[in-house]
Amino acid sequence: MKPEASIPATTSIVVMGVSGSGKTSVAQELSRQLGWEYIEGDDLHPEVNVAKMAAGSPLGDEDRWPWLRRVAEVIGEHAAAGRSVVLTCSALRRAYRDLLREDNPSVWFAHVQVSEGVLAERLGKRQGHYMPPSLLDSQLATLEPLGEDEPGGVIPGDGPLEQTVADLLADLRRERGVAAS
């Protein structure tokens, strides 16, 4: 565990990964167990981004930057108010994660990592989501692994939700002193 002085007063857990990795399910269950607010990062996308993805077009950096700035702003608002939060955000590239944690020491990334076969299966079963399975390849190509110098951990997400959340809570307890209520 890191020295007490280095642990921020609040923690903003950014549950990250590609579409179909289980970010939302993990974040919702984590939020429930911690008793913290949950925010679906996709809800912060501008309508133009949602329309573009729904049409099967991958987002480019010019599409992502305004959305990521909004996510970072929400993180900052919660930290300034002294509230810890769990939110989802694909955060696929290091540059995106750098923006999220710029001026936000509360950020801790939980990269839910899932095999391509499981991702394809999950996306094939998904209904009512604007992100079509056809965009998975572009997300996998964009994904940059969490660096050793980035706050957070890589959590296996192929197994049961309960195990994924338990693994995540163990990492949080070890690195941030955060425990479920």
Order of alpha helices (4+ residues) and beta strands (2+ residues): beta-alpha-beta-alpha-alpha-beta-alpha-beta-alpha-alpha-beta-alpha
